[in-house]
């Protein structure tokens, strides 16, 4: 694969991502979310995260969580009770707001969750409803139907006026997905493998650059140790088509990863070490030491957008051997491999923090 073909592949993948990016950034009516009123902070946080996801999953609305750590003078500490319309000083220009309260039934162990939908234009309550749930999963399963029912009480003229309102109001992007403990993903693409080949017995000899076609398919698991920093382990199936005929190997990178997510977008920066374990296909006049497989350094960047319950992303990666592959004939020449890969991948999170 030459550089021209690699550029065409890169542009093609960008054209695939562009419509999804535009769809993800579609303007929807923002809904201010006031944190639940209750005593159990852990449950308030968990159910609040599910409310963000639930409203983000609606077609016509997007969540806008309110930061209660910076309250204006007209709002008391902790905010108003949920049955009182929130102040416009904390909901901004959002046309709607949702407040809620959590109450534990000590006899049954169930949580009673009551939601209030407010129309902020005239500070009035549109509708209120209640549901019960034992656990977060119960709440998540029932919430979409409850939200559809509550928001069905929005006056029809509000929804029919969306196009005109969107031209003048402030644009709010979708809320960031709550952080997870682990992210798993798959990616696949093509690579440009470069062999830098000095004479084995004379390293000062001018390097010869050879380019070969390559296909790569990978899976990864990233453990999010801190808010932005994680440890990622990958398994990469690598297939070379030249110069030895088909050569297959498994590459196992261990990487430090920086992740940044905001709204629907994601950015990933990775760097670390890898080992390359050959599975066969290399001609007999080239050799690896099976007890000392090639290893090297790798790093790259990925960026993408939320799609469904995960992220579709483009991954660009550079890898470079720190050990030599040896050509036995003629003269035991050695070379080191470098690889530039371009892959399209999908990643989803597991286990809410």
N, C-alpha and C positions, 0 to 999 in steps of 0.2 A: 504494500500500500504506500503510494507516494504522498508527498505533502499536499498536492492538489486534491487527491481523493479524500484525505483526512479533513481538509477544509470543507469539502462538499458534505461530508458526513456531519460535521459540526453544525453547519448551517441548516441541514435537514432536521437535526434534533431540535434546534432552536425554533423552527417552524412548527414542530409538534408541540413544543411547550407554550408557544405564544398564545394560541386560543385558550388553553387551560388557564394561563395567567390572567387573561382578560376576563374570562368567566368568573374566576375566583375573586377578582376585584370589582365585580358588579355591585353597584350602589344599592343598598337595602336600607330600609327605615331603621335607624338606631333605637335601641331600647336601653335606657339606663337601668342598671341592676344594683339595688341597694342590698348589702349583705343581710342575710337572714337575722332575725331577732330571736335570740335564744341563749341558753346557758352553756351548752356543750360546744366549745370552739372547734373541736376536731370534726364533729358532725356538721357544724355550720360550714366549715371549709369544704368538706367532701360534697355535701348537697349543693353548695354554691357552685362548685366546679361543674357538676352535672347540669345545673340550670344554664350555665354559660354554653355548654355543649348543646343543650336542648334547643335554645333559641338560635344558636349558630346554625343548627340543622334545619331551621325553617327557611322557606324560600324567600319570604318578603321582609325578613327582619334580621338584624345583626345585634349581638350583645355589646354593651358598653359599660363594663364594670366601673363602679364609682369607688374612688379611693377615699376611704373614711378616715385616713390618718391626717388629712389636711382639710379640716372643716372650716367653713367661713363663720363669721361671728353670729349669724342668724340661726345656726344649727347647733343644738346642744350636743355635748359629748356623747358619743354612741349613736347619734342621730335620733330622729323622731320615731315613735312606735310605728309599726308597719301599717296600722289602720289610719294613719294620718298621711296626707299627700306630702311627698318629699319636696323640699324646697328647690325651686329652679336654680338657686345658686350652686347646687351640687349636681343637678341633672343637665345643666348647660342648655343646648339647643335641641336636645332629644325630644321628639314628639310624644314618646311614651316612657313610662317607668314601671318597674315591677318591684314590689316589696314583698316580704314574706316572713313567716314566723314558724319556729319549730317547737313543738311541745311533746314531751315524752309521757306516754300513758304507762304509769308504773304497774298497772294490773296486767296489761297484755305485752308490754315491752315494745309496742309500736310507736313510731314517730308520727305525729299529726303535722302535716305540712300545709299551711294555708298561704296562697298567693293572692296578691292584689295587683290588678292592672290599672294604671293611672294614665289618663290623657292629660298631658302637661300643658296643652294650649289653654285650657280653661280650668286646670287643676281639679279635675273631677274623677271619681272612681267609675271605671267602666264595668268591671266585674271582679268578683272574688270567688274562689272555690278552694276546696280542701281535699286532700288525699292522705292515705296512710301508707307507711312502709316500715318494714323491719330494718332493712339494710340499704346501703347505697345502690346496690344492683336492682333492688325492687323499685326504688325511686326512679332510676334511669329507665327502666322498662315501661313504667306507667306515664312518665313525664311527657313524652311527645303527644299523646292523646289529650292530656290535660291542657297543654299549651295550645293545641289546635282549638279546643273548646273555648278557652279564655279569650284568645285573640279573635275568635269569630264574632265577638261583641264589639270589635272596633267598627265605628260607623263607616258605612260603605263609601261615603264621600271622601273619607280620609285615604282609603286605598286607591280610589279612582283618580285622586289628585296627585298621585306619586310623581308622575312625569313632570308636571309643572313645578312641584316642590323641589324635586331633585336639582333643578336648574339654579336654585338660589340658596339652598341650605348648605350647611357645612357637611362635608363628606367624612364619614367615619368608616374605618376599616374594621374587618371582623376581628373579634377578640383572639388573643393568643391562646392556643390550646394549653390546658393545664399540664405541668411537667410530669414525665413518667420516669420510672426507675430504669427501664430497659427499652431499647429500640432495636428491632430486627429488620433486615431488608435483603433484597435481591437486586442485582444489576447485571447488565450484559452490554457488550459493545465490541469495538475493534481497537486495535493498537498498532502503533508503529514501533517496531523493535529495531534498535540501532546497535550494531556490533562494532565496538571500537577495538581495532586489531593491531597492536604493535608487534614487532618481531619478538618472539619469546626470549631470545638471548640478547636482544638489543633494544631495551625499552625506549631509547631516545629516537628510534626510527619513527618517521611520520606515521600517524594513525591513518588507517583505511576505514572508511565508514561504509557499512553495508546496511541496507534497509530490507526488512522482511515483513510479510503479512502475518497477522496474529489475531486470534479471537479470544476473548476473555469472558467468563461467566463467574459471578461471585455471589457469596452470601456472607452476611456479617451480623454480629451481635454487639451492641454498644451498651455498656453499663454506665449509667449517668451518675458518677460519683458525687459531683457537685452541680450547681445550677448550670454552669456552662462547660464544665470539663468532664469528659468520660474516658473510659478505656474500651477500645474497640478491637475485637478479634475477627479475622476474616479467613475464609477459605475460598481460593480462586482457582478455578479450572482454566488452565492456559494451554492454547493449541497454536503451535507454530507450523507454518506450511513450507517454509524455506529456512535454511539451505539444505536441511538434512532429510527432506521428506517430512511427513507429518511427525511432529514431536509433541508429546503431551506431558504436562507437569502440574503439580499442585503447589500453589504459592500460599504461604501462611503468614500474613502480616500481623504484627501486634502493634497497635497504634494508640497514641494519645489523640484525643479528639476535642476540638472546640466547637460547640454548637450554639447558634443564635437563632431564636425564633421570635418573630413579631407578626401579629396578625396571621395571615395565611402563608407568609414566606418563611423560608428556612435557609440558613447558611451553615456549612460544615467545613472545617479546616482540619486535616489529619496529617500526622507525621509519625514515623517510627521505623521499625526494622522488620525484615521479612526473610523467610527461608524458602528455597525453591527445591521441591522434591520431584525428580524426574520419574515418570511412569512408563517410559518407553518411547520408541520411535526414532531415537538418534542413531545415526550410522556408527559403525564400529571404529571409525578413525577419529571420532570425537569422544571425549569421556568426561564424566563426573566421578568424583569419589563418593560412593553411596554413603559413606560414614562421615563425610564432610561436605554436605550439600551447599551449593552456592547460596550466599546470603548477601544482603545489601540494605540500602536505605530507600525509603519511599515517602512521598508526601503529595498532597493535592488539595483540591477545593471542590466542594459541591454546593449547588444552589438549586432551589426548586420552590414548589408551591403545594399547598394542601389539596389533596384529591381524595374524596371519601373520608375514611378514617386514618389516612396516612399522608405521606408526602411523595410526590413525583419529583425526581431531581436529576440533574445532569452532573456527572462526576468526571473530573479531569485529574489525572494522576501521572506522576513521574516516578520511575523506579530505576535504581542503578546498582548493579552488582559491585560488591567489594572483594570478591574472589574471582579467580580466573577459570574459564572453561578452556580445556586443552585440546588442540588439534594434533593428533599423534603423527600424522603424515601430511606434508613433509616437515620434519624438523621440530616437532613438539612446539608449535606456535601457540600462544595463548591470546585470548581476548576477553574483554568484559562487556556484558550486555547492559543496555539501557532501554527503557520502554516508556513511551508516552501513550496512555490509554484514554479513551473517551467512551463513557458508558452512560446509559439511561437506566435509572433505578427507581425502586419504590420502597419506602420505609414506613413502618408503623410502630407506635409505642405500646408498651405493656406496663401494667401495674402503676396506678396513680401514686404519686408521692404524697 
